[in-house]
Amino acid sequence: MNASSGAGFEIHSEARGSHWVAWAIRPGDSAPYQSVIVVGASREEAESRAREWAARTAAVQAGSAGSS
């Protein structure tokens, strides 16, 4: 498992058969945020997709925090 940072999330990944999966977790949590995992042909692709998802999720949350 690998951990890197992305938009306030930690990005983790692991090989699963012939592909890689990656997911974002909030620091201190142990499960994928919103149970989302992304798939890539390589570790780099899977982690890149997870970072993009985390950035979009953080942006949506930041936008909804100000609209209450």
PDB file of N, H, CA, C and O in Angstrom:
ATOM      1  N   MET A   1       0.849  -1.176   0.000  1.00  0.00           N
ATOM      2  CA  MET A   1       0.000   0.000   0.000  1.00  0.00           C
ATOM      3  C   MET A   1       0.891   1.234   0.000  1.00  0.00           C
ATOM      4  O   MET A   1       1.943   1.257   0.640  1.00  0.00           O
ATOM      5  N   ASN A   2       0.469   2.227  -0.704  1.00  0.00           N
ATOM      6  H   ASN A   2      -0.385   2.209  -1.223  1.00  0.00           H
ATOM      7  CA  ASN A   2       1.235   3.456  -0.856  1.00  0.00           C
ATOM      8  C   ASN A   2       0.371   4.603  -0.344  1.00  0.00           C
ATOM      9  O   ASN A   2      -0.849   4.573  -0.509  1.00  0.00           O
ATOM     10  N   ALA A   3       0.971   5.598   0.266  1.00  0.00           N
ATOM     11  H   ALA A   3       1.962   5.623   0.400  1.00  0.00           H
ATOM     12  CA  ALA A   3       0.209   6.763   0.720  1.00  0.00           C
ATOM     13  C   ALA A   3       0.871   8.029   0.202  1.00  0.00           C
ATOM     14  O   ALA A   3       2.073   8.231   0.374  1.00  0.00           O
ATOM     15  N   SER A   4       0.082   8.870  -0.428  1.00  0.00           N
ATOM     16  H   SER A   4      -0.895   8.706  -0.567  1.00  0.00           H
ATOM     17  CA  SER A   4       0.547  10.174  -0.853  1.00  0.00           C
ATOM     18  C   SER A   4      -0.584  11.158  -0.596  1.00  0.00           C
ATOM     19  O   SER A   4      -1.697  10.750  -0.263  1.00  0.00           O
ATOM     20  N   SER A   5      -0.317  12.426  -0.743  1.00  0.00           N
ATOM     21  H   SER A   5       0.587  12.758  -1.013  1.00  0.00           H
ATOM     22  CA  SER A   5      -1.298  13.445  -0.389  1.00  0.00           C
ATOM     23  C   SER A   5      -2.063  13.936  -1.607  1.00  0.00           C
ATOM     24  O   SER A   5      -1.520  13.991  -2.710  1.00  0.00           O
ATOM     25  N   GLY A   6      -3.321  14.292  -1.405  1.00  0.00           N
ATOM     26  H   GLY A   6      -3.763  14.247  -0.509  1.00  0.00           H
ATOM     27  CA  GLY A   6      -4.124  14.870  -2.468  1.00  0.00           C
ATOM     28  C   GLY A   6      -5.328  15.600  -1.914  1.00  0.00           C
ATOM     29  O   GLY A   6      -6.243  14.956  -1.403  1.00  0.00           O
ATOM     30  N   ALA A   7      -5.362  16.909  -1.995  1.00  0.00           N
ATOM     31  H   ALA A   7      -4.618  17.432  -2.411  1.00  0.00           H
ATOM     32  CA  ALA A   7      -6.501  17.749  -1.611  1.00  0.00           C
ATOM     33  C   ALA A   7      -7.000  17.462  -0.198  1.00  0.00           C
ATOM     34  O   ALA A   7      -8.208  17.369   0.025  1.00  0.00           O
ATOM     35  N   GLY A   8      -6.088  17.321   0.751  1.00  0.00           N
ATOM     36  H   GLY A   8      -5.108  17.396   0.570  1.00  0.00           H
ATOM     37  CA  GLY A   8      -6.498  17.058   2.125  1.00  0.00           C
ATOM     38  C   GLY A   8      -6.801  15.596   2.397  1.00  0.00           C
ATOM     39  O   GLY A   8      -7.219  15.249   3.502  1.00  0.00           O
ATOM     40  N   PHE A   9      -6.602  14.749   1.427  1.00  0.00           N
ATOM     41  H   PHE A   9      -6.263  15.032   0.529  1.00  0.00           H
ATOM     42  CA  PHE A   9      -6.802  13.316   1.565  1.00  0.00           C
ATOM     43  C   PHE A   9      -5.451  12.618   1.484  1.00  0.00           C
ATOM     44  O   PHE A   9      -4.482  13.180   0.973  1.00  0.00           O
ATOM     45  N   GLU A  10      -5.393  11.395   1.990  1.00  0.00           N
ATOM     46  H   GLU A  10      -6.180  10.938   2.405  1.00  0.00           H
ATOM     47  CA  GLU A  10      -4.260  10.522   1.746  1.00  0.00           C
ATOM     48  C   GLU A  10      -4.666   9.572   0.634  1.00  0.00           C
ATOM     49  O   GLU A  10      -5.770   9.028   0.657  1.00  0.00           O
ATOM     50  N   ILE A  11      -3.796   9.366  -0.333  1.00  0.00           N
ATOM     51  H   ILE A  11      -2.899   9.808  -0.352  1.00  0.00           H
ATOM     52  CA  ILE A  11      -4.074   8.468  -1.450  1.00  0.00           C
ATOM     53  C   ILE A  11      -3.328   7.163  -1.207  1.00  0.00           C
ATOM     54  O   ILE A  11      -2.118   7.161  -0.980  1.00  0.00           O
ATOM     55  N   HIS A  12      -4.055   6.066  -1.257  1.00  0.00           N
ATOM     56  H   HIS A  12      -5.037   6.068  -1.441  1.00  0.00           H
ATOM     57  CA  HIS A  12      -3.480   4.736  -1.072  1.00  0.00           C
ATOM     58  C   HIS A  12      -3.722   3.926  -2.337  1.00  0.00           C
ATOM     59  O   HIS A  12      -4.688   4.165  -3.061  1.00  0.00           O
ATOM     60  N   SER A  13      -2.843   2.969  -2.597  1.00  0.00           N
ATOM     61  H   SER A  13      -2.058   2.775  -2.009  1.00  0.00           H
ATOM     62  CA  SER A  13      -3.020   2.135  -3.786  1.00  0.00           C
ATOM     63  C   SER A  13      -2.439   0.757  -3.549  1.00  0.00           C
ATOM     64  O   SER A  13      -1.601   0.551  -2.671  1.00  0.00           O
ATOM     65  N   GLU A  14      -2.911  -0.187  -4.362  1.00  0.00           N
ATOM     66  H   GLU A  14      -3.592  -0.020  -5.075  1.00  0.00           H
ATOM     67  CA  GLU A  14      -2.345  -1.530  -4.330  1.00  0.00           C
ATOM     68  C   GLU A  14      -2.671  -2.248  -5.630  1.00  0.00           C
ATOM     69  O   GLU A  14      -3.647  -1.937  -6.311  1.00  0.00           O
ATOM     70  N   ALA A  15      -1.825  -3.216  -5.952  1.00  0.00           N
ATOM     71  H   ALA A  15      -1.031  -3.469  -5.398  1.00  0.00           H
ATOM     72  CA  ALA A  15      -2.047  -4.027  -7.145  1.00  0.00           C
ATOM     73  C   ALA A  15      -3.172  -5.012  -6.865  1.00  0.00           C
ATOM     74  O   ALA A  15      -3.247  -5.600  -5.786  1.00  0.00           O
ATOM     75  N   ARG A  16      -4.039  -5.184  -7.848  1.00  0.00           N
ATOM     76  H   ARG A  16      -3.978  -4.707  -8.724  1.00  0.00           H
ATOM     77  CA  ARG A  16      -5.117  -6.168  -7.774  1.00  0.00           C
ATOM     78  C   ARG A  16      -5.156  -6.889  -9.112  1.00  0.00           C
ATOM     79  O   ARG A  16      -5.730  -6.386 -10.079  1.00  0.00           O
ATOM     80  N   GLY A  17      -4.556  -8.047  -9.165  1.00  0.00           N
ATOM     81  H   GLY A  17      -4.091  -8.455  -8.380  1.00  0.00           H
ATOM     82  CA  GLY A  17      -4.494  -8.784 -10.427  1.00  0.00           C
ATOM     83  C   GLY A  17      -3.634  -8.037 -11.423  1.00  0.00           C
ATOM     84  O   GLY A  17      -2.492  -7.680 -11.133  1.00  0.00           O
ATOM     85  N   SER A  18      -4.189  -7.804 -12.599  1.00  0.00           N
ATOM     86  H   SER A  18      -5.116  -8.094 -12.835  1.00  0.00           H
ATOM     87  CA  SER A  18      -3.423  -7.154 -13.666  1.00  0.00           C
ATOM     88  C   SER A  18      -3.591  -5.635 -13.680  1.00  0.00           C
ATOM     89  O   SER A  18      -3.115  -4.975 -14.604  1.00  0.00           O
ATOM     90  N   HIS A  19      -4.256  -5.074 -12.676  1.00  0.00           N
ATOM     91  H   HIS A  19      -4.642  -5.610 -11.926  1.00  0.00           H
ATOM     92  CA  HIS A  19      -4.450  -3.623 -12.626  1.00  0.00           C
ATOM     93  C   HIS A  19      -4.142  -3.115 -11.224  1.00  0.00           C
ATOM     94  O   HIS A  19      -3.810  -3.891 -10.328  1.00  0.00           O
ATOM     95  N   TRP A  20      -4.255  -1.803 -11.048  1.00  0.00           N
ATOM     96  H   TRP A  20      -4.525  -1.172 -11.775  1.00  0.00           H
ATOM     97  CA  TRP A  20      -4.046  -1.153  -9.757  1.00  0.00           C
ATOM     98  C   TRP A  20      -5.328  -0.469  -9.336  1.00  0.00           C
ATOM     99  O   TRP A  20      -6.087   0.010 -10.179  1.00  0.00           O
ATOM    100  N   VAL A  21      -5.574  -0.420  -8.042  1.00  0.00           N
ATOM    101  H   VAL A  21      -4.958  -0.809  -7.357  1.00  0.00           H
ATOM    102  CA  VAL A  21      -6.678   0.359  -7.505  1.00  0.00           C
ATOM    103  C   VAL A  21      -6.114   1.390  -6.542  1.00  0.00           C
ATOM    104  O   VAL A  21      -5.078   1.168  -5.916  1.00  0.00           O
ATOM    105  N   ALA A  22      -6.794   2.505  -6.431  1.00  0.00           N
ATOM    106  H   ALA A  22      -7.635   2.686  -6.940  1.00  0.00           H
ATOM    107  CA  ALA A  22      -6.380   3.561  -5.511  1.00  0.00           C
ATOM    108  C   ALA A  22      -7.633   4.149  -4.875  1.00  0.00           C
ATOM    109  O   ALA A  22      -8.727   4.080  -5.435  1.00  0.00           O
ATOM    110  N   TRP A  23      -7.449   4.725  -3.703  1.00  0.00           N
ATOM    111  H   TRP A  23      -6.560   4.781  -3.248  1.00  0.00           H
ATOM    112  CA  TRP A  23      -8.569   5.327  -3.001  1.00  0.00           C
ATOM    113  C   TRP A  23      -8.055   6.453  -2.120  1.00  0.00           C
ATOM    114  O   TRP A  23      -6.870   6.517  -1.792  1.00  0.00           O
ATOM    115  N   ALA A  24      -8.964   7.334  -1.747  1.00  0.00           N
ATOM    116  H   ALA A  24      -9.926   7.282  -2.013  1.00  0.00           H
ATOM    117  CA  ALA A  24      -8.636   8.484  -0.903  1.00  0.00           C
ATOM    118  C   ALA A  24      -9.231   8.241   0.480  1.00  0.00           C
ATOM    119  O   ALA A  24     -10.361   7.769   0.609  1.00  0.00           O
ATOM    120  N   ILE A  25      -8.461   8.566   1.505  1.00  0.00           N
ATOM    121  H   ILE A  25      -7.543   8.950   1.400  1.00  0.00           H
ATOM    122  CA  ILE A  25      -8.978   8.522   2.867  1.00  0.00           C
ATOM    123  C   ILE A  25      -8.677   9.843   3.553  1.00  0.00           C
ATOM    124  O   ILE A  25      -7.700  10.521   3.234  1.00  0.00           O
ATOM    125  N   ARG A  26      -9.525  10.191   4.492  1.00  0.00           N
ATOM    126  H   ARG A  26     -10.319   9.640   4.751  1.00  0.00           H
ATOM    127  CA  ARG A  26      -9.254  11.358   5.323  1.00  0.00           C
ATOM    128  C   ARG A  26      -8.170  10.973   6.322  1.00  0.00           C
ATOM    129  O   ARG A  26      -8.170   9.847   6.820  1.00  0.00           O
ATOM    130  N   PRO A  27      -7.256  11.875   6.623  1.00  0.00           N
ATOM    131  CA  PRO A  27      -6.222  11.551   7.622  1.00  0.00           C
ATOM    132  C   PRO A  27      -6.869  11.054   8.914  1.00  0.00           C
ATOM    133  O   PRO A  27      -7.799  11.669   9.436  1.00  0.00           O
ATOM    134  N   GLY A  28      -6.368   9.948   9.410  1.00  0.00           N
ATOM    135  H   GLY A  28      -5.613   9.449   8.986  1.00  0.00           H
ATOM    136  CA  GLY A  28      -6.905   9.359  10.634  1.00  0.00           C
ATOM    137  C   GLY A  28      -7.958   8.293  10.391  1.00  0.00           C
ATOM    138  O   GLY A  28      -8.252   7.506  11.292  1.00  0.00           O
ATOM    139  N   ASP A  29      -8.534   8.248   9.192  1.00  0.00           N
ATOM    140  H   ASP A  29      -8.295   8.887   8.461  1.00  0.00           H
ATOM    141  CA  ASP A  29      -9.505   7.213   8.854  1.00  0.00           C
ATOM    142  C   ASP A  29      -8.783   6.018   8.258  1.00  0.00           C
ATOM    143  O   ASP A  29      -7.609   6.107   7.898  1.00  0.00           O
ATOM    144  N   SER A  30      -9.494   4.892   8.155  1.00  0.00           N
ATOM    145  H   SER A  30     -10.448   4.820   8.447  1.00  0.00           H
ATOM    146  CA  SER A  30      -8.863   3.709   7.591  1.00  0.00           C
ATOM    147  C   SER A  30      -9.588   3.174   6.364  1.00  0.00           C
ATOM    148  O   SER A  30      -9.065   2.293   5.682  1.00  0.00           O
ATOM    149  N   ALA A  31     -10.772   3.682   6.070  1.00  0.00           N
ATOM    150  H   ALA A  31     -11.197   4.397   6.625  1.00  0.00           H
ATOM    151  CA  ALA A  31     -11.565   3.181   4.944  1.00  0.00           C
ATOM    152  C   ALA A  31     -11.598   4.210   3.814  1.00  0.00           C
ATOM    153  O   ALA A  31     -11.456   5.408   4.061  1.00  0.00           O
ATOM    154  N   PRO A  32     -11.784   3.749   2.581  1.00  0.00           N
ATOM    155  CA  PRO A  32     -11.911   4.686   1.458  1.00  0.00           C
ATOM    156  C   PRO A  32     -13.043   5.689   1.708  1.00  0.00           C
ATOM    157  O   PRO A  32     -14.142   5.303   2.109  1.00  0.00           O
ATOM    158  N   TYR A  33     -12.771   6.966   1.471  1.00  0.00           N
ATOM    159  H   TYR A  33     -11.879   7.279   1.145  1.00  0.00           H
ATOM    160  CA  TYR A  33     -13.782   8.006   1.662  1.00  0.00           C
ATOM    161  C   TYR A  33     -14.953   7.755   0.722  1.00  0.00           C
ATOM    162  O   TYR A  33     -14.758   7.578  -0.480  1.00  0.00           O
ATOM    163  N   GLN A  34     -16.145   7.740   1.254  1.00  0.00           N
ATOM    164  H   GLN A  34     -16.303   7.884   2.231  1.00  0.00           H
ATOM    165  CA  GLN A  34     -17.385   7.468   0.521  1.00  0.00           C
ATOM    166  C   GLN A  34     -17.332   6.120  -0.215  1.00  0.00           C
ATOM    167  O   GLN A  34     -18.052   5.919  -1.193  1.00  0.00           O
ATOM    168  N   SER A  35     -16.490   5.210   0.249  1.00  0.00           N
ATOM    169  H   SER A  35     -15.905   5.373   1.044  1.00  0.00           H
ATOM    170  CA  SER A  35     -16.352   3.853  -0.315  1.00  0.00           C
ATOM    171  C   SER A  35     -15.978   3.852  -1.793  1.00  0.00           C
ATOM    172  O   SER A  35     -16.314   2.913  -2.516  1.00  0.00           O
ATOM    173  N   VAL A  36     -15.287   4.896  -2.249  1.00  0.00           N
ATOM    174  H   VAL A  36     -15.015   5.659  -1.662  1.00  0.00           H
ATOM    175  CA  VAL A  36     -14.921   5.012  -3.663  1.00  0.00           C
ATOM    176  C   VAL A  36     -13.503   4.496  -3.878  1.00  0.00           C
ATOM    177  O   VAL A  36     -12.576   4.884  -3.167  1.00  0.00           O
ATOM    178  N   ILE A  37     -13.343   3.612  -4.874  1.00  0.00           N
ATOM    179  H   ILE A  37     -14.096   3.297  -5.452  1.00  0.00           H
ATOM    180  CA  ILE A  37     -12.023   3.216  -5.343  1.00  0.00           C
ATOM    181  C   ILE A  37     -11.987   3.447  -6.847  1.00  0.00           C
ATOM    182  O   ILE A  37     -13.014   3.355  -7.521  1.00  0.00           O
ATOM    183  N   VAL A  38     -10.821   3.743  -7.364  1.00  0.00           N
ATOM    184  H   VAL A  38      -9.987   3.818  -6.817  1.00  0.00           H
ATOM    185  CA  VAL A  38     -10.658   3.951  -8.806  1.00  0.00           C
ATOM    186  C   VAL A  38      -9.639   2.947  -9.327  1.00  0.00           C
ATOM    187  O   VAL A  38      -8.765   2.492  -8.588  1.00  0.00           O
ATOM    188  N   VAL A  39      -9.758   2.612 -10.591  1.00  0.00           N
ATOM    189  H   VAL A  39     -10.468   2.982 -11.191  1.00  0.00           H
ATOM    190  CA  VAL A  39      -8.925   1.584 -11.213  1.00  0.00           C
ATOM    191  C   VAL A  39      -8.029   2.221 -12.268  1.00  0.00           C
ATOM    192  O   VAL A  39      -8.436   3.155 -12.960  1.00  0.00           O
ATOM    193  N   GLY A  40      -6.820   1.714 -12.384  1.00  0.00           N
ATOM    194  H   GLY A  40      -6.489   0.956 -11.822  1.00  0.00           H
ATOM    195  CA  GLY A  40      -5.898   2.157 -13.419  1.00  0.00           C
ATOM    196  C   GLY A  40      -5.051   1.002 -13.907  1.00  0.00           C
ATOM    197  O   GLY A  40      -4.888   0.001 -13.209  1.00  0.00           O
ATOM    198  N   ALA A  41      -4.518   1.141 -15.093  1.00  0.00           N
ATOM    199  H   ALA A  41      -4.651   1.955 -15.659  1.00  0.00           H
ATOM    200  CA  ALA A  41      -3.649   0.111 -15.655  1.00  0.00           C
ATOM    201  C   ALA A  41      -2.309   0.067 -14.920  1.00  0.00           C
ATOM    202  O   ALA A  41      -1.651  -0.973 -14.880  1.00  0.00           O
ATOM    203  N   SER A  42      -1.908   1.200 -14.339  1.00  0.00           N
ATOM    204  H   SER A  42      -2.442   2.045 -14.371  1.00  0.00           H
ATOM    205  CA  SER A  42      -0.650   1.283 -13.593  1.00  0.00           C
ATOM    206  C   SER A  42      -0.924   1.971 -12.259  1.00  0.00           C
ATOM    207  O   SER A  42      -1.982   2.567 -12.060  1.00  0.00           O
ATOM    208  N   ARG A  43       0.041   1.880 -11.354  1.00  0.00           N
ATOM    209  H   ARG A  43       0.901   1.396 -11.516  1.00  0.00           H
ATOM    210  CA  ARG A  43      -0.102   2.566 -10.069  1.00  0.00           C
ATOM    211  C   ARG A  43      -0.234   4.066 -10.286  1.00  0.00           C
ATOM    212  O   ARG A  43      -1.065   4.721  -9.656  1.00  0.00           O
ATOM    213  N   GLU A  44       0.582   4.604 -11.173  1.00  0.00           N
ATOM    214  H   GLU A  44       1.257   4.073 -11.685  1.00  0.00           H
ATOM    215  CA  GLU A  44       0.554   6.046 -11.432  1.00  0.00           C
ATOM    216  C   GLU A  44      -0.823   6.484 -11.933  1.00  0.00           C
ATOM    217  O   GLU A  44      -1.348   7.506 -11.491  1.00  0.00           O
ATOM    218  N   GLU A  45      -1.402   5.719 -12.847  1.00  0.00           N
ATOM    219  H   GLU A  45      -0.975   4.888 -13.206  1.00  0.00           H
ATOM    220  CA  GLU A  45      -2.715   6.072 -13.386  1.00  0.00           C
ATOM    221  C   GLU A  45      -3.788   6.009 -12.297  1.00  0.00           C
ATOM    222  O   GLU A  45      -4.602   6.925 -12.177  1.00  0.00           O
ATOM    223  N   ALA A  46      -3.791   4.950 -11.514  1.00  0.00           N
ATOM    224  H   ALA A  46      -3.129   4.207 -11.612  1.00  0.00           H
ATOM    225  CA  ALA A  46      -4.796   4.815 -10.460  1.00  0.00           C
ATOM    226  C   ALA A  46      -4.668   5.936  -9.435  1.00  0.00           C
ATOM    227  O   ALA A  46      -5.670   6.528  -9.035  1.00  0.00           O
ATOM    228  N   GLU A  47      -3.438   6.232  -9.007  1.00  0.00           N
ATOM    229  H   GLU A  47      -2.624   5.751  -9.332  1.00  0.00           H
ATOM    230  CA  GLU A  47      -3.237   7.293  -8.023  1.00  0.00           C
ATOM    231  C   GLU A  47      -3.592   8.659  -8.596  1.00  0.00           C
ATOM    232  O   GLU A  47      -4.148   9.497  -7.886  1.00  0.00           O
ATOM    233  N   SER A  48      -3.284   8.896  -9.853  1.00  0.00           N
ATOM    234  H   SER A  48      -2.833   8.216 -10.430  1.00  0.00           H
ATOM    235  CA  SER A  48      -3.633  10.158 -10.490  1.00  0.00           C
ATOM    236  C   SER A  48      -5.149  10.341 -10.514  1.00  0.00           C
ATOM    237  O   SER A  48      -5.657  11.420 -10.209  1.00  0.00           O
ATOM    238  N   ARG A  49      -5.855   9.290 -10.873  1.00  0.00           N
ATOM    239  H   ARG A  49      -5.442   8.414 -11.120  1.00  0.00           H
ATOM    240  CA  ARG A  49      -7.326   9.357 -10.890  1.00  0.00           C
ATOM    241  C   ARG A  49      -7.887   9.582  -9.488  1.00  0.00           C
ATOM    242  O   ARG A  49      -8.848  10.332  -9.318  1.00  0.00           O
ATOM    243  N   ALA A  50      -7.296   8.940  -8.491  1.00  0.00           N
ATOM    244  H   ALA A  50      -6.515   8.330  -8.629  1.00  0.00           H
ATOM    245  CA  ALA A  50      -7.759   9.129  -7.114  1.00  0.00           C
ATOM    246  C   ALA A  50      -7.500  10.560  -6.648  1.00  0.00           C
ATOM    247  O   ALA A  50      -8.343  11.149  -5.970  1.00  0.00           O
ATOM    248  N   ARG A  51      -6.332  11.134  -7.007  1.00  0.00           N
ATOM    249  H   ARG A  51      -5.648  10.655  -7.557  1.00  0.00           H
ATOM    250  CA  ARG A  51      -6.046  12.536  -6.647  1.00  0.00           C
ATOM    251  C   ARG A  51      -7.033  13.483  -7.319  1.00  0.00           C
ATOM    252  O   ARG A  51      -7.500  14.435  -6.694  1.00  0.00           O
ATOM    253  N   GLU A  52      -7.357  13.231  -8.591  1.00  0.00           N
ATOM    254  H   GLU A  52      -6.977  12.458  -9.099  1.00  0.00           H
ATOM    255  CA  GLU A  52      -8.334  14.066  -9.294  1.00  0.00           C
ATOM    256  C   GLU A  52      -9.701  13.970  -8.622  1.00  0.00           C
ATOM    257  O   GLU A  52     -10.372  14.984  -8.433  1.00  0.00           O
ATOM    258  N   TRP A  53     -10.111  12.767  -8.265  1.00  0.00           N
ATOM    259  H   TRP A  53      -9.566  11.943  -8.419  1.00  0.00           H
ATOM    260  CA  TRP A  53     -11.397  12.581  -7.587  1.00  0.00           C
ATOM    261  C   TRP A  53     -11.390  13.316  -6.250  1.00  0.00           C
ATOM    262  O   TRP A  53     -12.364  13.986  -5.905  1.00  0.00           O
ATOM    263  N   ALA A  54     -10.291  13.195  -5.491  1.00  0.00           N
ATOM    264  H   ALA A  54      -9.500  12.652  -5.771  1.00  0.00           H
ATOM    265  CA  ALA A  54     -10.193  13.863  -4.196  1.00  0.00           C
ATOM    266  C   ALA A  54     -10.260  15.382  -4.355  1.00  0.00           C
ATOM    267  O   ALA A  54     -10.904  16.063  -3.557  1.00  0.00           O
ATOM    268  N   ALA A  55      -9.603  15.908  -5.374  1.00  0.00           N
ATOM    269  H   ALA A  55      -9.081  15.355  -6.022  1.00  0.00           H
ATOM    270  CA  ALA A  55      -9.628  17.360  -5.601  1.00  0.00           C
ATOM    271  C   ALA A  55     -11.040  17.832  -5.950  1.00  0.00           C
ATOM    272  O   ALA A  55     -11.494  18.856  -5.439  1.00  0.00           O
ATOM    273  N   ARG A  56     -11.737  17.090  -6.820  1.00  0.00           N
ATOM    274  H   ARG A  56     -11.368  16.258  -7.234  1.00  0.00           H
ATOM    275  CA  ARG A  56     -13.120  17.452  -7.160  1.00  0.00           C
ATOM    276  C   ARG A  56     -14.025  17.368  -5.934  1.00  0.00           C
ATOM    277  O   ARG A  56     -14.867  18.240  -5.720  1.00  0.00           O
ATOM    278  N   THR A  57     -13.853  16.329  -5.137  1.00  0.00           N
ATOM    279  H   THR A  57     -13.170  15.620  -5.311  1.00  0.00           H
ATOM    280  CA  THR A  57     -14.662  16.150  -3.932  1.00  0.00           C
ATOM    281  C   THR A  57     -14.413  17.290  -2.947  1.00  0.00           C
ATOM    282  O   THR A  57     -15.358  17.837  -2.379  1.00  0.00           O
ATOM    283  N   ALA A  58     -13.152  17.649  -2.744  1.00  0.00           N
ATOM    284  H   ALA A  58     -12.384  17.205  -3.206  1.00  0.00           H
ATOM    285  CA  ALA A  58     -12.813  18.751  -1.839  1.00  0.00           C
ATOM    286  C   ALA A  58     -13.400  20.064  -2.343  1.00  0.00           C
ATOM    287  O   ALA A  58     -13.880  20.871  -1.546  1.00  0.00           O
ATOM    288  N   ALA A  59     -13.366  20.290  -3.656  1.00  0.00           N
ATOM    289  H   ALA A  59     -12.976  19.635  -4.303  1.00  0.00           H
ATOM    290  CA  ALA A  59     -13.911  21.527  -4.222  1.00  0.00           C
ATOM    291  C   ALA A  59     -15.421  21.600  -4.019  1.00  0.00           C
ATOM    292  O   ALA A  59     -15.955  22.657  -3.684  1.00  0.00           O
ATOM    293  N   VAL A  60     -16.102  20.485  -4.221  1.00  0.00           N
ATOM    294  H   VAL A  60     -15.668  19.627  -4.493  1.00  0.00           H
ATOM    295  CA  VAL A  60     -17.555  20.454  -4.016  1.00  0.00           C
ATOM    296  C   VAL A  60     -17.880  20.712  -2.548  1.00  0.00           C
ATOM    297  O   VAL A  60     -18.796  21.472  -2.235  1.00  0.00           O
ATOM    298  N   GLN A  61     -17.132  20.082  -1.656  1.00  0.00           N
ATOM    299  H   GLN A  61     -16.388  19.465  -1.911  1.00  0.00           H
ATOM    300  CA  GLN A  61     -17.368  20.284  -0.222  1.00  0.00           C
ATOM    301  C   GLN A  61     -17.099  21.725   0.184  1.00  0.00           C
ATOM    302  O   GLN A  61     -17.832  22.281   1.002  1.00  0.00           O
ATOM    303  N   ALA A  62     -16.068  22.334  -0.372  1.00  0.00           N
ATOM    304  H   ALA A  62     -15.473  21.882  -1.037  1.00  0.00           H
ATOM    305  CA  ALA A  62     -15.755  23.728  -0.055  1.00  0.00           C
ATOM    306  C   ALA A  62     -16.858  24.646  -0.564  1.00  0.00           C
ATOM    307  O   ALA A  62     -17.213  25.620   0.099  1.00  0.00           O
ATOM    308  N   GLY A  63     -17.399  24.340  -1.735  1.00  0.00           N
ATOM    309  H   GLY A  63     -17.111  23.548  -2.274  1.00  0.00           H
ATOM    310  CA  GLY A  63     -18.497  25.137  -2.283  1.00  0.00           C
ATOM    311  C   GLY A  63     -19.771  24.988  -1.499  1.00  0.00           C
ATOM    312  O   GLY A  63     -20.493  25.966  -1.304  1.00  0.00           O
ATOM    313  N   SER A  64     -20.066  23.789  -1.045  1.00  0.00           N
ATOM    314  H   SER A  64     -19.479  22.995  -1.204  1.00  0.00           H
ATOM    315  CA  SER A  64     -21.306  23.574  -0.287  1.00  0.00           C
ATOM    316  C   SER A  64     -21.196  24.081   1.135  1.00  0.00           C
ATOM    317  O   SER A  64     -22.214  24.370   1.764  1.00  0.00           O
ATOM    318  N   ALA A  65     -19.969  24.199   1.664  1.00  0.00           N
ATOM    319  H   ALA A  65     -19.142  23.964   1.153  1.00  0.00           H
ATOM    320  CA  ALA A  65     -19.799  24.708   3.026  1.00  0.00           C
ATOM    321  C   ALA A  65     -20.198  26.187   3.099  1.00  0.00           C
ATOM    322  O   ALA A  65     -20.709  26.644   4.122  1.00  0.00           O
ATOM    323  N   GLY A  66     -19.967  26.925   2.026  1.00  0.00           N
ATOM    324  H   GLY A  66     -19.552  26.555   1.195  1.00  0.00           H
ATOM    325  CA  GLY A  66     -20.302  28.343   2.022  1.00  0.00           C
ATOM    326  C   GLY A  66     -21.735  28.635   1.632  1.00  0.00           C
ATOM    327  O   GLY A  66     -22.190  29.771   1.764  1.00  0.00           O
ATOM    328  N   SER A  67     -22.472  27.613   1.143  1.00  0.00           N
ATOM    329  H   SER A  67     -22.103  26.690   1.035  1.00  0.00           H
ATOM    330  CA  SER A  67     -23.826  27.865   0.664  1.00  0.00           C
ATOM    331  C   SER A  67     -24.898  27.483   1.670  1.00  0.00           C
ATOM    332  O   SER A  67     -26.076  27.454   1.316  1.00  0.00           O
ATOM    333  N   SER A  68     -24.534  27.191   2.905  1.00  0.00           N
ATOM    334  H   SER A  68     -23.576  27.215   3.192  1.00  0.00           H
ATOM    335  CA  SER A  68     -25.515  26.790   3.922  1.00  0.00           C
ATOM    336  C   SER A  68     -26.273  27.970   4.449  1.00  0.00           C
ATOM    337  O   SER A  68     -27.138  27.812   5.311  1.00  0.00           O
TER     338      SER A  68
END
